Amino acid sequence: MANVLERNQGVLMSEVKVFRVSGHYFMRRKKYSFSKDVRALKVEHALEEVLSVVSSQGMFRRQIRIDDVHEIQPEESQDYVIRYLSTDLK
C-alpha cells in the first residue's frame, strides 16, 4: 500500500511556485502602484489571487491594470510568510 501511495504522490502533487505580480490602479484621480508576491500553481491562479486581494479595497476588477507577472525564487520574496512557507524545513 505504501508503494502505491508513493508512486501516486509524485503524479498528483504539483510544484507550488512563487510569483510577483505588479500593476497599478486609479482611485480618486490618483495612481496607485502595487507589487504582490503570491504562491500559486500557475500564472492564472496568481492573477486571480492578486485581483481578489486588490479589488477587495473597493474597486472593480476592470479598474486594475496588471503590468508584469513573473516567477521568482522563494528567497527573493519580500513577504516573510511566503518565504517561510516556500523553504524546505526538512
PyMOL Python script that loads the backbone (N, CA, C, O; Angstrom):
from pymol import cmd

cmd.read_pdbstr("""\
ATOM      1  N   MET A   1       0.819  -1.196   0.000  1.00  0.00           N
ATOM      2  CA  MET A   1       0.000   0.000   0.000  1.00  0.00           C
ATOM      3  C   MET A   1       0.862   1.259   0.000  1.00  0.00           C
ATOM      4  O   MET A   1       0.531   2.235  -0.673  1.00  0.00           O
ATOM      5  N   ALA A   2       1.951   1.244   0.740  1.00  0.00           N
ATOM      6  CA  ALA A   2       2.835   2.407   0.809  1.00  0.00           C
ATOM      7  C   ALA A   2       3.478   2.685  -0.553  1.00  0.00           C
ATOM      8  O   ALA A   2       3.665   3.844  -0.922  1.00  0.00           O
ATOM      9  N   ASN A   3       3.819   1.618  -1.308  1.00  0.00           N
ATOM     10  CA  ASN A   3       4.403   1.805  -2.630  1.00  0.00           C
ATOM     11  C   ASN A   3       3.440   2.512  -3.571  1.00  0.00           C
ATOM     12  O   ASN A   3       3.850   3.386  -4.333  1.00  0.00           O
ATOM     13  N   VAL A   4       2.173   2.147  -3.526  1.00  0.00           N
ATOM     14  CA  VAL A   4       1.167   2.766  -4.384  1.00  0.00           C
ATOM     15  C   VAL A   4       1.022   4.252  -4.051  1.00  0.00           C
ATOM     16  O   VAL A   4       0.932   5.087  -4.951  1.00  0.00           O
ATOM     17  N   LEU A   5       0.998   4.576  -2.759  1.00  0.00           N
ATOM     18  CA  LEU A   5       0.874   5.970  -2.355  1.00  0.00           C
ATOM     19  C   LEU A   5       2.080   6.791  -2.781  1.00  0.00           C
ATOM     20  O   LEU A   5       1.922   7.927  -3.228  1.00  0.00           O
ATOM     21  N   GLU A   6       3.271   6.244  -2.651  1.00  0.00           N
ATOM     22  CA  GLU A   6       4.474   6.962  -3.060  1.00  0.00           C
ATOM     23  C   GLU A   6       4.477   7.191  -4.568  1.00  0.00           C
ATOM     24  O   GLU A   6       4.844   8.271  -5.031  1.00  0.00           O
ATOM     25  N   ARG A   7       4.074   6.196  -5.325  1.00  0.00           N
ATOM     26  CA  ARG A   7       4.073   6.323  -6.777  1.00  0.00           C
ATOM     27  C   ARG A   7       3.025   7.351  -7.219  1.00  0.00           C
ATOM     28  O   ARG A   7       3.301   8.166  -8.100  1.00  0.00           O
ATOM     29  N   ASN A   8       1.841   7.325  -6.628  1.00  0.00           N
ATOM     30  CA  ASN A   8       0.787   8.259  -6.999  1.00  0.00           C
ATOM     31  C   ASN A   8       1.051   9.669  -6.480  1.00  0.00           C
ATOM     32  O   ASN A   8       0.589  10.648  -7.065  1.00  0.00           O
ATOM     33  N   GLN A   9       1.777   9.764  -5.407  1.00  0.00           N
ATOM     34  CA  GLN A   9       2.024  11.080  -4.825  1.00  0.00           C
ATOM     35  C   GLN A   9       2.799  11.961  -5.806  1.00  0.00           C
ATOM     36  O   GLN A   9       2.527  13.158  -5.902  1.00  0.00           O
ATOM     37  N   GLY A  10       3.748  11.392  -6.525  1.00  0.00           N
ATOM     38  CA  GLY A  10       4.513  12.169  -7.495  1.00  0.00           C
ATOM     39  C   GLY A  10       3.661  12.653  -8.652  1.00  0.00           C
ATOM     40  O   GLY A  10       3.927  13.713  -9.218  1.00  0.00           O
ATOM     41  N   VAL A  11       2.642  11.891  -9.009  1.00  0.00           N
ATOM     42  CA  VAL A  11       1.776  12.264 -10.123  1.00  0.00           C
ATOM     43  C   VAL A  11       0.774  13.333  -9.700  1.00  0.00           C
ATOM     44  O   VAL A  11       0.516  14.270 -10.456  1.00  0.00           O
ATOM     45  N   LEU A  12       0.208  13.205  -8.506  1.00  0.00           N
ATOM     46  CA  LEU A  12      -0.847  14.103  -8.077  1.00  0.00           C
ATOM     47  C   LEU A  12      -0.329  15.448  -7.561  1.00  0.00           C
ATOM     48  O   LEU A  12      -1.000  16.470  -7.704  1.00  0.00           O
ATOM     49  N   MET A  13       0.834  15.446  -6.978  1.00  0.00           N
ATOM     50  CA  MET A  13       1.345  16.671  -6.383  1.00  0.00           C
ATOM     51  C   MET A  13       2.002  17.537  -7.444  1.00  0.00           C
ATOM     52  O   MET A  13       2.706  17.030  -8.317  1.00  0.00           O
ATOM     53  N   SER A  14       1.775  18.834  -7.370  1.00  0.00           N
ATOM     54  CA  SER A  14       2.381  19.779  -8.286  1.00  0.00           C
ATOM     55  C   SER A  14       3.297  20.705  -7.518  1.00  0.00           C
ATOM     56  O   SER A  14       3.168  20.873  -6.305  1.00  0.00           O
ATOM     57  N   GLU A  15       4.199  21.287  -8.225  1.00  0.00           N
ATOM     58  CA  GLU A  15       5.153  22.221  -7.633  1.00  0.00           C
ATOM     59  C   GLU A  15       4.486  23.581  -7.447  1.00  0.00           C
ATOM     60  O   GLU A  15       3.997  24.176  -8.408  1.00  0.00           O
ATOM     61  N   VAL A  16       4.470  24.064  -6.222  1.00  0.00           N
ATOM     62  CA  VAL A  16       3.929  25.399  -5.947  1.00  0.00           C
ATOM     63  C   VAL A  16       5.037  26.405  -6.201  1.00  0.00           C
ATOM     64  O   VAL A  16       6.144  26.264  -5.682  1.00  0.00           O
ATOM     65  N   LYS A  17       4.736  27.418  -6.998  1.00  0.00           N
ATOM     66  CA  LYS A  17       5.726  28.428  -7.383  1.00  0.00           C
ATOM     67  C   LYS A  17       5.383  29.753  -6.726  1.00  0.00           C
ATOM     68  O   LYS A  17       4.270  29.949  -6.238  1.00  0.00           O
ATOM     69  N   VAL A  18       6.339  30.648  -6.719  1.00  0.00           N
ATOM     70  CA  VAL A  18       6.137  31.988  -6.171  1.00  0.00           C
ATOM     71  C   VAL A  18       6.172  32.971  -7.332  1.00  0.00           C
ATOM     72  O   VAL A  18       7.119  32.985  -8.119  1.00  0.00           O
ATOM     73  N   PHE A  19       5.126  33.798  -7.432  1.00  0.00           N
ATOM     74  CA  PHE A  19       5.019  34.787  -8.497  1.00  0.00           C
ATOM     75  C   PHE A  19       4.994  36.185  -7.898  1.00  0.00           C
ATOM     76  O   PHE A  19       4.452  36.402  -6.814  1.00  0.00           O
ATOM     77  N   ARG A  20       5.589  37.129  -8.618  1.00  0.00           N
ATOM     78  CA  ARG A  20       5.484  38.540  -8.255  1.00  0.00           C
ATOM     79  C   ARG A  20       4.616  39.207  -9.323  1.00  0.00           C
ATOM     80  O   ARG A  20       4.948  39.207 -10.508  1.00  0.00           O
ATOM     81  N   VAL A  21       3.503  39.773  -8.873  1.00  0.00           N
ATOM     82  CA  VAL A  21       2.558  40.441  -9.765  1.00  0.00           C
ATOM     83  C   VAL A  21       2.604  41.929  -9.435  1.00  0.00           C
ATOM     84  O   VAL A  21       2.424  42.325  -8.284  1.00  0.00           O
ATOM     85  N   SER A  22       2.845  42.737 -10.444  1.00  0.00           N
ATOM     86  CA  SER A  22       2.870  44.190 -10.227  1.00  0.00           C
ATOM     87  C   SER A  22       1.906  44.845 -11.199  1.00  0.00           C
ATOM     88  O   SER A  22       1.666  44.350 -12.300  1.00  0.00           O
ATOM     89  N   GLY A  23       1.360  45.972 -10.763  1.00  0.00           N
ATOM     90  CA  GLY A  23       0.398  46.694 -11.583  1.00  0.00           C
ATOM     91  C   GLY A  23       0.047  48.023 -10.952  1.00  0.00           C
ATOM     92  O   GLY A  23       0.744  48.517 -10.066  1.00  0.00           O
ATOM     93  N   HIS A  24      -1.041  48.587 -11.421  1.00  0.00           N
ATOM     94  CA  HIS A  24      -1.488  49.879 -10.890  1.00  0.00           C
ATOM     95  C   HIS A  24      -2.999  50.009 -11.053  1.00  0.00           C
ATOM     96  O   HIS A  24      -3.635  49.262 -11.797  1.00  0.00           O
ATOM     97  N   TYR A  25      -3.547  50.978 -10.335  1.00  0.00           N
ATOM     98  CA  TYR A  25      -4.964  51.317 -10.472  1.00  0.00           C
ATOM     99  C   TYR A  25      -5.131  52.783 -10.111  1.00  0.00           C
ATOM    100  O   TYR A  25      -4.296  53.369  -9.422  1.00  0.00           O
ATOM    101  N   PHE A  26      -6.212  53.358 -10.584  1.00  0.00           N
ATOM    102  CA  PHE A  26      -6.525  54.753 -10.308  1.00  0.00           C
ATOM    103  C   PHE A  26      -7.699  54.818  -9.340  1.00  0.00           C
ATOM    104  O   PHE A  26      -8.705  54.129  -9.510  1.00  0.00           O
ATOM    105  N   MET A  27      -7.551  55.649  -8.336  1.00  0.00           N
ATOM    106  CA  MET A  27      -8.633  55.866  -7.391  1.00  0.00           C
ATOM    107  C   MET A  27      -8.609  57.343  -7.005  1.00  0.00           C
ATOM    108  O   MET A  27      -7.603  57.868  -6.530  1.00  0.00           O
ATOM    109  N   ARG A  28      -9.740  57.986  -7.225  1.00  0.00           N
ATOM    110  CA  ARG A  28      -9.886  59.418  -6.936  1.00  0.00           C
ATOM    111  C   ARG A  28      -8.785  60.249  -7.610  1.00  0.00           C
ATOM    112  O   ARG A  28      -8.154  61.101  -6.984  1.00  0.00           O
ATOM    113  N   ARG A  29      -8.579  59.979  -8.879  1.00  0.00           N
ATOM    114  CA  ARG A  29      -7.625  60.694  -9.738  1.00  0.00           C
ATOM    115  C   ARG A  29      -6.173  60.533  -9.322  1.00  0.00           C
ATOM    116  O   ARG A  29      -5.321  61.313  -9.748  1.00  0.00           O
ATOM    117  N   LYS A  30      -5.880  59.555  -8.513  1.00  0.00           N
ATOM    118  CA  LYS A  30      -4.506  59.257  -8.124  1.00  0.00           C
ATOM    119  C   LYS A  30      -4.140  57.873  -8.634  1.00  0.00           C
ATOM    120  O   LYS A  30      -4.973  56.967  -8.676  1.00  0.00           O
ATOM    121  N   LYS A  31      -2.892  57.730  -9.016  1.00  0.00           N
ATOM    122  CA  LYS A  31      -2.405  56.438  -9.491  1.00  0.00           C
ATOM    123  C   LYS A  31      -1.696  55.734  -8.334  1.00  0.00           C
ATOM    124  O   LYS A  31      -0.800  56.301  -7.710  1.00  0.00           O
ATOM    125  N   TYR A  32      -2.101  54.507  -8.057  1.00  0.00           N
ATOM    126  CA  TYR A  32      -1.501  53.698  -7.015  1.00  0.00           C
ATOM    127  C   TYR A  32      -0.849  52.478  -7.663  1.00  0.00           C
ATOM    128  O   TYR A  32      -1.484  51.763  -8.437  1.00  0.00           O
ATOM    129  N   SER A  33       0.401  52.253  -7.345  1.00  0.00           N
ATOM    130  CA  SER A  33       1.121  51.081  -7.843  1.00  0.00           C
ATOM    131  C   SER A  33       1.173  50.023  -6.744  1.00  0.00           C
ATOM    132  O   SER A  33       1.163  50.344  -5.556  1.00  0.00           O
ATOM    133  N   PHE A  34       1.227  48.778  -7.151  1.00  0.00           N
ATOM    134  CA  PHE A  34       1.324  47.698  -6.185  1.00  0.00           C
ATOM    135  C   PHE A  34       2.205  46.592  -6.731  1.00  0.00           C
ATOM    136  O   PHE A  34       2.386  46.452  -7.941  1.00  0.00           O
ATOM    137  N   SER A  35       2.745  45.813  -5.813  1.00  0.00           N
ATOM    138  CA  SER A  35       3.518  44.630  -6.142  1.00  0.00           C
ATOM    139  C   SER A  35       3.213  43.596  -5.075  1.00  0.00           C
ATOM    140  O   SER A  35       3.438  43.842  -3.890  1.00  0.00           O
ATOM    141  N   LYS A  36       2.708  42.451  -5.477  1.00  0.00           N
ATOM    142  CA  LYS A  36       2.308  41.397  -4.547  1.00  0.00           C
ATOM    143  C   LYS A  36       3.043  40.106  -4.891  1.00  0.00           C
ATOM    144  O   LYS A  36       3.175  39.744  -6.061  1.00  0.00           O
ATOM    145  N   ASP A  37       3.514  39.427  -3.869  1.00  0.00           N
ATOM    146  CA  ASP A  37       4.101  38.102  -4.028  1.00  0.00           C
ATOM    147  C   ASP A  37       3.071  37.084  -3.585  1.00  0.00           C
ATOM    148  O   ASP A  37       2.528  37.180  -2.485  1.00  0.00           O
ATOM    149  N   VAL A  38       2.800  36.101  -4.447  1.00  0.00           N
ATOM    150  CA  VAL A  38       1.810  35.073  -4.132  1.00  0.00           C
ATOM    151  C   VAL A  38       2.357  33.700  -4.495  1.00  0.00           C
ATOM    152  O   VAL A  38       3.199  33.566  -5.383  1.00  0.00           O
ATOM    153  N   ARG A  39       1.864  32.680  -3.792  1.00  0.00           N
ATOM    154  CA  ARG A  39       2.178  31.294  -4.100  1.00  0.00           C
ATOM    155  C   ARG A  39       1.032  30.733  -4.919  1.00  0.00           C
ATOM    156  O   ARG A  39      -0.133  30.869  -4.543  1.00  0.00           O
ATOM    157  N   ALA A  40       1.361  30.098  -6.046  1.00  0.00           N
ATOM    158  CA  ALA A  40       0.319  29.536  -6.908  1.00  0.00           C
ATOM    159  C   ALA A  40       0.924  28.434  -7.771  1.00  0.00           C
ATOM    160  O   ALA A  40       2.142  28.320  -7.904  1.00  0.00           O
ATOM    161  N   LEU A  41       0.046  27.633  -8.347  1.00  0.00           N
ATOM    162  CA  LEU A  41       0.488  26.578  -9.251  1.00  0.00           C
ATOM    163  C   LEU A  41       0.745  27.114 -10.649  1.00  0.00           C
ATOM    164  O   LEU A  41       1.691  26.697 -11.317  1.00  0.00           O
ATOM    165  N   LYS A  42      -0.106  28.048 -11.092  1.00  0.00           N
ATOM    166  CA  LYS A  42       0.002  28.606 -12.440  1.00  0.00           C
ATOM    167  C   LYS A  42      -0.102  30.119 -12.385  1.00  0.00           C
ATOM    168  O   LYS A  42      -0.491  30.692 -11.367  1.00  0.00           O
ATOM    169  N   VAL A  43       0.251  30.760 -13.494  1.00  0.00           N
ATOM    170  CA  VAL A  43       0.168  32.212 -13.590  1.00  0.00           C
ATOM    171  C   VAL A  43      -1.277  32.673 -13.442  1.00  0.00           C
ATOM    172  O   VAL A  43      -1.536  33.708 -12.829  1.00  0.00           O
ATOM    173  N   GLU A  44      -2.211  31.920 -13.992  1.00  0.00           N
ATOM    174  CA  GLU A  44      -3.624  32.289 -13.909  1.00  0.00           C
ATOM    175  C   GLU A  44      -4.110  32.314 -12.465  1.00  0.00           C
ATOM    176  O   GLU A  44      -4.887  33.188 -12.081  1.00  0.00           O
ATOM    177  N   HIS A  45      -3.654  31.359 -11.670  1.00  0.00           N
ATOM    178  CA  HIS A  45      -4.047  31.319 -10.262  1.00  0.00           C
ATOM    179  C   HIS A  45      -3.456  32.506  -9.503  1.00  0.00           C
ATOM    180  O   HIS A  45      -4.108  33.071  -8.625  1.00  0.00           O
ATOM    181  N   ALA A  46      -2.230  32.879  -9.838  1.00  0.00           N
ATOM    182  CA  ALA A  46      -1.595  34.036  -9.185  1.00  0.00           C
ATOM    183  C   ALA A  46      -2.345  35.314  -9.527  1.00  0.00           C
ATOM    184  O   ALA A  46      -2.562  36.153  -8.652  1.00  0.00           O
ATOM    185  N   LEU A  47      -2.746  35.478 -10.790  1.00  0.00           N
ATOM    186  CA  LEU A  47      -3.509  36.663 -11.195  1.00  0.00           C
ATOM    187  C   LEU A  47      -4.848  36.733 -10.473  1.00  0.00           C
ATOM    188  O   LEU A  47      -5.258  37.803 -10.024  1.00  0.00           O
ATOM    189  N   GLU A  48      -5.520  35.616 -10.360  1.00  0.00           N
ATOM    190  CA  GLU A  48      -6.817  35.579  -9.684  1.00  0.00           C
ATOM    191  C   GLU A  48      -6.681  35.971  -8.214  1.00  0.00           C
ATOM    192  O   GLU A  48      -7.512  36.709  -7.686  1.00  0.00           O
ATOM    193  N   GLU A  49      -5.644  35.481  -7.562  1.00  0.00           N
ATOM    194  CA  GLU A  49      -5.415  35.812  -6.154  1.00  0.00           C
ATOM    195  C   GLU A  49      -5.146  37.307  -5.966  1.00  0.00           C
ATOM    196  O   GLU A  49      -5.698  37.934  -5.061  1.00  0.00           O
ATOM    197  N   VAL A  50      -4.302  37.867  -6.820  1.00  0.00           N
ATOM    198  CA  VAL A  50      -3.973  39.296  -6.700  1.00  0.00           C
ATOM    199  C   VAL A  50      -5.185  40.155  -7.011  1.00  0.00           C
ATOM    200  O   VAL A  50      -5.436  41.139  -6.315  1.00  0.00           O
ATOM    201  N   LEU A  51      -5.935  39.808  -8.034  1.00  0.00           N
ATOM    202  CA  LEU A  51      -7.132  40.580  -8.355  1.00  0.00           C
ATOM    203  C   LEU A  51      -8.148  40.526  -7.220  1.00  0.00           C
ATOM    204  O   LEU A  51      -8.832  41.515  -6.957  1.00  0.00           O
ATOM    205  N   SER A  52      -8.254  39.395  -6.553  1.00  0.00           N
ATOM    206  CA  SER A  52      -9.169  39.278  -5.415  1.00  0.00           C
ATOM    207  C   SER A  52      -8.737  40.177  -4.265  1.00  0.00           C
ATOM    208  O   SER A  52      -9.567  40.851  -3.654  1.00  0.00           O
ATOM    209  N   VAL A  53      -7.446  40.186  -3.970  1.00  0.00           N
ATOM    210  CA  VAL A  53      -6.942  40.986  -2.850  1.00  0.00           C
ATOM    211  C   VAL A  53      -7.057  42.474  -3.140  1.00  0.00           C
ATOM    212  O   VAL A  53      -7.529  43.239  -2.298  1.00  0.00           O
ATOM    213  N   VAL A  54      -6.630  42.887  -4.323  1.00  0.00           N
ATOM    214  CA  VAL A  54      -6.627  44.316  -4.652  1.00  0.00           C
ATOM    215  C   VAL A  54      -8.045  44.840  -4.851  1.00  0.00           C
ATOM    216  O   VAL A  54      -8.345  45.961  -4.441  1.00  0.00           O
ATOM    217  N   SER A  55      -8.914  44.062  -5.467  1.00  0.00           N
ATOM    218  CA  SER A  55     -10.279  44.539  -5.705  1.00  0.00           C
ATOM    219  C   SER A  55     -11.114  44.555  -4.426  1.00  0.00           C
ATOM    220  O   SER A  55     -12.186  45.161  -4.401  1.00  0.00           O
ATOM    221  N   SER A  56     -10.649  43.909  -3.377  1.00  0.00           N
ATOM    222  CA  SER A  56     -11.386  43.949  -2.117  1.00  0.00           C
ATOM    223  C   SER A  56     -11.263  45.306  -1.432  1.00  0.00           C
ATOM    224  O   SER A  56     -11.908  45.536  -0.408  1.00  0.00           O
ATOM    225  N   GLN A  57     -10.459  46.197  -1.969  1.00  0.00           N
ATOM    226  CA  GLN A  57     -10.284  47.533  -1.406  1.00  0.00           C
ATOM    227  C   GLN A  57     -11.333  48.520  -1.926  1.00  0.00           C
ATOM    228  O   GLN A  57     -11.221  49.722  -1.683  1.00  0.00           O
ATOM    229  N   GLY A  58     -12.328  48.037  -2.624  1.00  0.00           N
ATOM    230  CA  GLY A  58     -13.436  48.893  -3.034  1.00  0.00           C
ATOM    231  C   GLY A  58     -13.374  49.374  -4.463  1.00  0.00           C
ATOM    232  O   GLY A  58     -13.750  50.512  -4.741  1.00  0.00           O
ATOM    233  N   MET A  59     -12.912  48.544  -5.378  1.00  0.00           N
ATOM    234  CA  MET A  59     -12.888  48.920  -6.790  1.00  0.00           C
ATOM    235  C   MET A  59     -13.261  47.706  -7.628  1.00  0.00           C
ATOM    236  O   MET A  59     -13.321  46.578  -7.139  1.00  0.00           O
ATOM    237  N   PHE A  60     -13.507  47.969  -8.887  1.00  0.00           N
ATOM    238  CA  PHE A  60     -13.844  46.893  -9.807  1.00  0.00           C
ATOM    239  C   PHE A  60     -12.578  46.312 -10.412  1.00  0.00           C
ATOM    240  O   PHE A  60     -11.546  46.979 -10.489  1.00  0.00           O
ATOM    241  N   ARG A  61     -12.670  45.071 -10.836  1.00  0.00           N
ATOM    242  CA  ARG A  61     -11.509  44.426 -11.453  1.00  0.00           C
ATOM    243  C   ARG A  61     -11.096  45.119 -12.744  1.00  0.00           C
ATOM    244  O   ARG A  61      -9.919  45.107 -13.105  1.00  0.00           O
ATOM    245  N   ARG A  62     -12.038  45.712 -13.430  1.00  0.00           N
ATOM    246  CA  ARG A  62     -11.703  46.377 -14.692  1.00  0.00           C
ATOM    247  C   ARG A  62     -10.891  47.645 -14.479  1.00  0.00           C
ATOM    248  O   ARG A  62     -10.323  48.174 -15.435  1.00  0.00           O
ATOM    249  N   GLN A  63     -10.821  48.147 -13.248  1.00  0.00           N
ATOM    250  CA  GLN A  63     -10.029  49.328 -12.946  1.00  0.00           C
ATOM    251  C   GLN A  63      -8.569  48.985 -12.661  1.00  0.00           C
ATOM    252  O   GLN A  63      -7.728  49.882 -12.598  1.00  0.00           O
ATOM    253  N   ILE A  64      -8.260  47.720 -12.490  1.00  0.00           N
ATOM    254  CA  ILE A  64      -6.913  47.289 -12.133  1.00  0.00           C
ATOM    255  C   ILE A  64      -6.163  46.896 -13.399  1.00  0.00           C
ATOM    256  O   ILE A  64      -6.669  46.133 -14.222  1.00  0.00           O
ATOM    257  N   ARG A  65      -4.956  47.424 -13.546  1.00  0.00           N
ATOM    258  CA  ARG A  65      -4.112  47.110 -14.695  1.00  0.00           C
ATOM    259  C   ARG A  65      -2.901  46.326 -14.211  1.00  0.00           C
ATOM    260  O   ARG A  65      -2.162  46.783 -13.339  1.00  0.00           O
ATOM    261  N   ILE A  66      -2.703  45.148 -14.781  1.00  0.00           N
ATOM    262  CA  ILE A  66      -1.555  44.311 -14.439  1.00  0.00           C
ATOM    263  C   ILE A  66      -0.429  44.645 -15.412  1.00  0.00           C
ATOM    264  O   ILE A  66      -0.602  44.556 -16.628  1.00  0.00           O
ATOM    265  N   ASP A  67       0.732  45.032 -14.866  1.00  0.00           N
ATOM    266  CA  ASP A  67       1.877  45.403 -15.698  1.00  0.00           C
ATOM    267  C   ASP A  67       2.817  44.230 -15.945  1.00  0.00           C
ATOM    268  O   ASP A  67       3.319  44.056 -17.055  1.00  0.00           O
ATOM    269  N   ASP A  68       3.058  43.421 -14.906  1.00  0.00           N
ATOM    270  CA  ASP A  68       4.056  42.367 -15.034  1.00  0.00           C
ATOM    271  C   ASP A  68       3.724  41.204 -14.108  1.00  0.00           C
ATOM    272  O   ASP A  68       3.283  41.398 -12.975  1.00  0.00           O
ATOM    273  N   VAL A  69       3.945  40.004 -14.607  1.00  0.00           N
ATOM    274  CA  VAL A  69       3.815  38.780 -13.808  1.00  0.00           C
ATOM    275  C   VAL A  69       5.023  37.920 -14.132  1.00  0.00           C
ATOM    276  O   VAL A  69       5.242  37.570 -15.292  1.00  0.00           O
ATOM    277  N   HIS A  70       5.802  37.580 -13.129  1.00  0.00           N
ATOM    278  CA  HIS A  70       6.920  36.682 -13.372  1.00  0.00           C
ATOM    279  C   HIS A  70       7.204  35.825 -12.142  1.00  0.00           C
ATOM    280  O   HIS A  70       6.898  36.193 -11.008  1.00  0.00           O
ATOM    281  N   GLU A  71       7.800  34.672 -12.416  1.00  0.00           N
ATOM    282  CA  GLU A  71       8.130  33.735 -11.349  1.00  0.00           C
ATOM    283  C   GLU A  71       9.430  34.174 -10.691  1.00  0.00           C
ATOM    284  O   GLU A  71      10.370  34.586 -11.371  1.00  0.00           O
ATOM    285  N   ILE A  72       9.480  34.084  -9.370  1.00  0.00           N
ATOM    286  CA  ILE A  72      10.679  34.442  -8.626  1.00  0.00           C
ATOM    287  C   ILE A  72      11.083  33.276  -7.740  1.00  0.00           C
ATOM    288  O   ILE A  72      10.298  32.354  -7.516  1.00  0.00           O
ATOM    289  N   GLN A  73      12.287  33.320  -7.248  1.00  0.00           N
ATOM    290  CA  GLN A  73      12.748  32.334  -6.275  1.00  0.00           C
ATOM    291  C   GLN A  73      12.123  32.663  -4.923  1.00  0.00           C
ATOM    292  O   GLN A  73      11.928  33.840  -4.619  1.00  0.00           O
ATOM    293  N   PRO A  74      11.807  31.672  -4.110  1.00  0.00           N
ATOM    294  CA  PRO A  74      11.202  31.957  -2.797  1.00  0.00           C
ATOM    295  C   PRO A  74      12.068  32.864  -1.921  1.00  0.00           C
ATOM    296  O   PRO A  74      11.537  33.623  -1.110  1.00  0.00           O
ATOM    297  N   GLU A  75      13.377  32.796  -2.072  1.00  0.00           N
ATOM    298  CA  GLU A  75      14.270  33.627  -1.276  1.00  0.00           C
ATOM    299  C   GLU A  75      14.170  35.107  -1.652  1.00  0.00           C
ATOM    300  O   GLU A  75      14.512  35.969  -0.843  1.00  0.00           O
ATOM    301  N   GLU A  76      13.708  35.411  -2.863  1.00  0.00           N
ATOM    302  CA  GLU A  76      13.583  36.789  -3.337  1.00  0.00           C
ATOM    303  C   GLU A  76      12.307  37.474  -2.851  1.00  0.00           C
ATOM    304  O   GLU A  76      12.168  38.689  -2.986  1.00  0.00           O
ATOM    305  N   SER A  77      11.385  36.713  -2.292  1.00  0.00           N
ATOM    306  CA  SER A  77      10.103  37.264  -1.880  1.00  0.00           C
ATOM    307  C   SER A  77      10.283  38.254  -0.743  1.00  0.00           C
ATOM    308  O   SER A  77      11.101  38.046   0.154  1.00  0.00           O
ATOM    309  N   GLN A  78       9.512  39.336  -0.789  1.00  0.00           N
ATOM    310  CA  GLN A  78       9.560  40.350   0.255  1.00  0.00           C
ATOM    311  C   GLN A  78       8.592  40.029   1.388  1.00  0.00           C
ATOM    312  O   GLN A  78       8.637  40.668   2.439  1.00  0.00           O
ATOM    313  N   ASP A  79       7.728  39.060   1.187  1.00  0.00           N
ATOM    314  CA  ASP A  79       6.760  38.636   2.199  1.00  0.00           C
ATOM    315  C   ASP A  79       7.367  37.488   3.007  1.00  0.00           C
ATOM    316  O   ASP A  79       7.648  36.421   2.461  1.00  0.00           O
ATOM    317  N   TYR A  80       7.566  37.707   4.296  1.00  0.00           N
ATOM    318  CA  TYR A  80       8.233  36.704   5.114  1.00  0.00           C
ATOM    319  C   TYR A  80       7.401  35.433   5.266  1.00  0.00           C
ATOM    320  O   TYR A  80       7.971  34.360   5.464  1.00  0.00           O
ATOM    321  N   VAL A  81       6.090  35.515   5.182  1.00  0.00           N
ATOM    322  CA  VAL A  81       5.242  34.323   5.292  1.00  0.00           C
ATOM    323  C   VAL A  81       5.451  33.434   4.068  1.00  0.00           C
ATOM    324  O   VAL A  81       5.568  32.216   4.204  1.00  0.00           O
ATOM    325  N   ILE A  82       5.497  34.016   2.902  1.00  0.00           N
ATOM    326  CA  ILE A  82       5.728  33.251   1.671  1.00  0.00           C
ATOM    327  C   ILE A  82       7.123  32.644   1.692  1.00  0.00           C
ATOM    328  O   ILE A  82       7.313  31.494   1.298  1.00  0.00           O
ATOM    329  N   ARG A  83       8.087  33.414   2.150  1.00  0.00           N
ATOM    330  CA  ARG A  83       9.460  32.891   2.254  1.00  0.00           C
ATOM    331  C   ARG A  83       9.512  31.691   3.200  1.00  0.00           C
ATOM    332  O   ARG A  83      10.170  30.692   2.908  1.00  0.00           O
ATOM    333  N   TYR A  84       8.818  31.793   4.332  1.00  0.00           N
ATOM    334  CA  TYR A  84       8.815  30.712   5.316  1.00  0.00           C
ATOM    335  C   TYR A  84       8.105  29.470   4.771  1.00  0.00           C
ATOM    336  O   TYR A  84       8.594  28.354   4.946  1.00  0.00           O
ATOM    337  N   LEU A  85       6.960  29.654   4.116  1.00  0.00           N
ATOM    338  CA  LEU A  85       6.190  28.521   3.601  1.00  0.00           C
ATOM    339  C   LEU A  85       6.876  27.839   2.424  1.00  0.00           C
ATOM    340  O   LEU A  85       6.658  26.651   2.187  1.00  0.00           O
ATOM    341  N   SER A  86       7.696  28.569   1.689  1.00  0.00           N
ATOM    342  CA  SER A  86       8.303  28.028   0.481  1.00  0.00           C
ATOM    343  C   SER A  86       9.654  27.371   0.727  1.00  0.00           C
ATOM    344  O   SER A  86      10.168  26.691  -0.161  1.00  0.00           O
ATOM    345  N   THR A  87      10.232  27.549   1.882  1.00  0.00           N
ATOM    346  CA  THR A  87      11.529  26.940   2.136  1.00  0.00           C
ATOM    347  C   THR A  87      11.353  25.524   2.668  1.00  0.00           C
ATOM    348  O   THR A  87      10.351  25.211   3.312  1.00  0.00           O
ATOM    349  N   ASP A  88      12.314  24.693   2.398  1.00  0.00           N
ATOM    350  CA  ASP A  88      12.284  23.311   2.885  1.00  0.00           C
ATOM    351  C   ASP A  88      12.645  23.300   4.365  1.00  0.00           C
ATOM    352  O   ASP A  88      13.668  23.852   4.770  1.00  0.00           O
ATOM    353  N   LEU A  89      11.805  22.673   5.154  1.00  0.00           N
ATOM    354  CA  LEU A  89      12.038  22.602   6.584  1.00  0.00           C
ATOM    355  C   LEU A  89      12.516  21.212   7.002  1.00  0.00           C
ATOM    356  O   LEU A  89      12.394  20.837   8.168  1.00  0.00           O
ATOM    357  N   LYS A  90      13.049  20.464   6.070  1.00  0.00           N
ATOM    358  CA  LYS A  90      13.474  19.092   6.348  1.00  0.00           C
ATOM    359  C   LYS A  90      14.824  19.081   7.033  1.00  0.00           C
ATOM    360  O   LYS A  90      15.348  18.012   7.348  1.00  0.00           O
TER     361      LYS A  90
END
""", "prot")
cmd.dss("prot")
cmd.show_as("cartoon", "prot")
cmd.util.cbc("prot")
cmd.orient("prot")
